[in-house]
Amino acid sequence: MTIQLVPGASADDALRGIEYEIGNMSSASTFVLPHEAAARSESVRDRYVKWCIDVETRLSAVLSKPQVQELIQTSRHSDICAMGPSEQLIRSVNAEITTKRENLTALSSELRKFADLLSRASGVPAILDTNVLIQCVRLDQIDWPAITGGVSRLIIPLRVLEELDAKKIDKKPRLNKTAREILSWLDEQFDDATTGPITIRGTRDTTLEILLASRPRIRPMDPDEEILEVCHDLGRYLSDLVLVTADNAMRLRARSESIEVRTIPEKYLRFTG
C-alpha cells in the first residue's frame, strides 16, 4: 500500500499515528468485540462508526484525504452503515475491523522498512539525474562534498538505471558507448548483489546506492516526472535532500516544485555526442 503523507507531515508522525490506532484497535476498550446478541447490534455499529470518525480525524493530520478515505470508507463499511440490526451486522463489523487493522499494520510495516533503508548511510542525500551519469565524468572522479556541502549520500533512482539501459542502443555511438561504460562500472561496484550504500572515491565522504522500487510503481512517460516524484517521496523522510542535475530544464522544474537543486560544475562535464 502506497503511503501518501499530507504536506508538512513527517514519516515519524505518520508512523506514530498509525501505530497508535493499531494499539487502540487491540485494546479491550475498543474492538475486539464480544459475541453480542442481534438486539444489541445497533450499539455495536454506533461504537464502530464513532471509532471510524475518530480515526479519520486523527489520521487526516498525517495521511492524505484519499488515503484516509481508502482506509475507512470501504464497500463493507458502507454496508455496515446501511444494514439493519442483526447478527450479520456484528459479524460484518468484526470482519471490517480485522481488515482495517491489517491495512494499518501494512502501512506501519512499509514505513518502518523505508525508514530503515534510509538510515543505512549518513550525509546529504543527493538524488542523481540521468544526465549527471551521461554528461559528467565518472561518479568517483567528482568531489561530491564540494557540491553538496558535506558528506554525500548519492542515490540513483531505478528510473535512471532504466534510462541508461535504453541509451545502450542509442543511434549516437558515443552516447551508447558512455551508457554501456557507466552500467559496467556500476555493475562492478555492486558486484555482491547489494544495492548499497557503498563507499566510492576511496574515502568515507561519499556513498552510492541504488533505490529500487519496493512495490509496483506508476511509471510516467516523462522520466523527469518520475525522478522528481522520487525527490518528493524521499523528501518526506529526508528534509535535507537535494537533486543533482546538469540539465537546465530539470533544474527549473525542480525549483518550481520547491526541490533544492545542486548544479554540477562545468569542469566535470564531458561531451557525449
C-alpha positions in Angstrom: 0.0 0.0 0.0 1.4 3.4 -1.0 1.9 5.9 1.7 0.6 9.4 1.0 1.5 12.0 3.6 -0.1 15.4 3.9 2.3 18.4 3.2 4.4 19.1 6.3 3.8 15.7 7.9 6.8 13.6 8.7 7.1 9.8 8.3 7.7 9.6 12.1 4.4 11.5 12.7 2.6 9.1 10.4 4.2 6.0 12.0 3.3 7.2 15.5 -0.3 7.9 14.4 -0.8 4.6 12.6 0.7 2.5 15.4 -1.4 4.4 17.9 -4.5 3.3 16.0 -3.3 -0.3 15.8 -2.8 -0.3 19.5 -6.2 1.3 20.0 -7.9 -1.4 18.0 -6.2 -4.1 20.0 -7.3 -2.7 23.4 -10.2 -4.2 25.3 -11.9 -0.8 25.4 -12.4 -0.7 21.6 -12.9 -3.8 19.5 -12.2 -6.9 19.9 -16.0 -7.3 20.2 -17.7 -10.0 22.3 -20.4 -12.1 20.7 -23.3 -9.8 21.2 -27.0 -10.6 20.6 -28.7 -9.2 17.5 -30.7 -6.9 19.7 -27.5 -5.1 20.7 -26.0 -5.0 17.2 -27.1 -1.3 16.7 -25.0 -0.3 19.7 -22.1 -2.2 18.2 -22.5 -0.3 15.0 -22.6 3.0 16.9 -19.3 2.3 18.6 -17.8 1.2 15.3 -18.9 4.4 13.5 -17.7 6.6 16.3 -14.4 4.9 16.2 -14.1 5.4 12.4 -14.9 9.1 12.8 -12.2 9.4 15.5 -9.6 7.5 13.4 -10.4 9.6 10.3 -9.9 12.8 12.2 -6.6 11.7 13.8 -5.1 10.2 10.7 -6.1 13.1 8.5 -3.4 15.1 10.3 -0.7 12.9 8.7 -2.2 11.0 5.8 -3.7 12.4 2.6 -7.5 12.6 2.4 -7.7 10.0 -0.4 -5.6 7.6 1.7 -7.7 8.0 4.8 -10.9 7.5 2.8 -9.4 4.4 1.2 -8.7 3.0 4.7 -12.1 3.9 6.2 -14.8 4.2 3.5 -14.7 0.7 2.1 -17.7 -1.1 0.5 -18.2 -3.2 3.6 -18.1 0.0 5.7 -21.0 1.4 3.6 -22.9 -1.9 4.0 -22.4 -1.7 7.8 -23.9 1.8 7.9 -26.9 0.7 5.9 -27.7 -2.7 7.5 -30.5 -3.3 9.9 -29.8 -4.8 13.4 -28.8 -8.4 13.1 -26.1 -10.9 14.0 -24.7 -10.4 10.4 -24.1 -6.8 11.3 -21.9 -7.8 14.2 -20.0 -10.2 12.1 -19.5 -7.6 9.4 -18.2 -5.1 12.0 -15.7 -7.6 13.3 -14.6 -8.5 9.8 -14.2 -4.9 8.9 -12.1 -4.1 12.0 -9.8 -7.1 11.2 -9.3 -5.7 7.6 -8.6 -2.2 8.9 -6.1 -3.5 11.4 -4.3 -5.5 8.6 -4.2 -2.4 6.3 -2.9 -0.2 9.1 -0.3 -2.8 10.0 0.8 -3.0 6.3 1.3 0.8 6.3 3.3 0.7 9.5 5.5 -2.1 8.1 6.2 -0.1 4.9 7.1 3.0 6.9 9.4 1.1 9.1 11.1 -0.7 6.2 11.6 2.5 4.3 12.9 4.3 7.4 15.4 1.5 7.9 16.5 1.8 4.3 17.1 5.5 4.6 19.0 5.2 7.8 21.7 3.0 6.4 24.0 5.9 5.4 24.8 9.4 6.6 25.4 12.6 4.8 23.4 14.8 2.4 21.1 12.7 0.4 21.6 13.6 -3.3 19.3 12.2 -6.0 21.2 11.9 -9.3 19.5 12.8 -12.5 20.3 10.6 -15.6 22.3 13.4 -17.3 24.7 13.5 -14.4 25.9 10.0 -15.2 25.8 10.6 -19.0 27.2 14.1 -19.3 29.7 14.1 -16.5 32.9 12.2 -15.7 32.5 9.0 -13.6 31.0 9.5 -10.2 34.1 8.5 -8.3 36.0 11.3 -10.1 33.8 14.1 -8.7 34.4 16.0 -5.5 30.9 15.5 -4.1 31.3 17.1 -0.7 32.2 20.3 -2.5 28.9 20.1 -4.4 26.6 19.0 -1.6 28.3 20.8 1.2 29.3 17.8 3.3 29.4 14.1 3.5 27.4 12.9 0.4 24.9 10.1 0.1 24.4 9.6 -3.7 21.1 7.9 -4.6 20.4 6.6 -8.1 16.6 6.0 -8.7 15.5 2.9 -10.6 14.2 5.1 -13.5 17.8 6.4 -14.0 19.1 2.9 -14.5 16.3 2.2 -16.9 17.2 5.3 -18.9 20.8 4.2 -19.0 19.8 0.8 -20.2 17.7 2.3 -23.0 20.6 4.5 -24.1 22.8 1.4 -24.7 21.1 1.2 -28.1 21.0 4.9 -28.9 21.9 5.8 -32.5 24.7 8.1 -31.3 27.8 5.9 -30.9 29.4 8.0 -28.2 26.1 8.1 -26.2 25.5 4.3 -26.3 29.2 3.7 -25.5 29.0 6.0 -22.5 25.9 4.3 -21.2 27.5 0.9 -21.5 30.6 2.0 -19.7 28.6 3.5 -16.9 26.4 0.5 -16.4 29.5 -1.8 -16.5 31.2 0.4 -13.8 28.1 0.3 -11.6 27.9 -3.4 -12.0 31.4 -3.7 -10.7 30.7 -1.5 -7.7 27.7 -3.6 -6.7 29.2 -7.0 -7.6 27.9 -8.6 -4.4 24.2 -8.1 -5.5 23.7 -5.4 -2.9 22.1 -2.0 -3.8 24.4 -0.2 -1.3 25.2 2.1 0.2 28.8 1.5 -0.9 31.8 3.9 -0.4 33.3 5.5 -3.6 36.3 7.8 -4.1 38.3 5.7 -1.7 37.1 7.7 1.3 34.1 7.8 3.6 33.0 11.2 2.4 30.8 9.8 -0.4 28.5 6.7 -0.6 26.5 5.5 -3.5 23.3 3.4 -3.6 20.5 2.3 -5.9 17.0 3.0 -4.9 14.8 0.1 -6.2 11.0 0.2 -6.1 9.7 -1.8 -3.2 6.2 -2.0 -4.7 4.6 -1.6 -8.2 5.1 2.0 -9.2 3.5 4.5 -11.5 5.8 4.9 -14.5 5.0 8.1 -16.3 6.2 8.6 -19.9 8.4 11.5 -18.9 11.4 10.2 -16.9 12.0 13.6 -15.3 8.5 13.4 -13.8 9.2 10.2 -12.0 12.6 11.4 -10.8 11.0 14.5 -9.3 8.4 12.3 -7.7 11.2 10.2 -6.1 12.6 13.5 -4.7 9.2 14.4 -3.2 8.8 10.9 -1.7 12.2 10.8 -0.1 11.9 14.4 0.9 9.1 13.4 3.3 11.7 11.3 5.2 14.9 13.3 4.5 14.5 17.0 5.0 17.9 17.9 3.6 17.6 16.1 0.3 18.9 17.7 -2.9 18.6 16.9 -6.6 21.8 16.9 -8.6 21.4 17.7 -12.3 23.3 19.1 -15.3 20.1 19.9 -17.2 18.7 23.4 -17.1 15.1 22.4 -17.8 15.2 19.8 -15.0 16.7 22.4 -12.7 13.8 24.8 -13.4 11.2 22.2 -12.9 12.7 21.0 -9.6 12.9 24.6 -8.3 9.3 25.3 -9.3 8.3 22.2 -7.1 10.4 23.5 -4.2 13.1 20.8 -4.6 16.6 22.0 -3.7 18.9 21.6 -6.6 22.7 21.3 -6.9 24.4 22.0 -10.2 27.4 20.1 -11.5 30.4 22.4 -12.1 31.4 22.7 -15.8 34.9 21.1 -15.1 33.1 17.8 -14.6 31.2 17.8 -17.8 32.2 15.8 -20.9 30.8 15.6 -24.4 28.7 12.6 -25.3 28.0 13.5 -29.0 
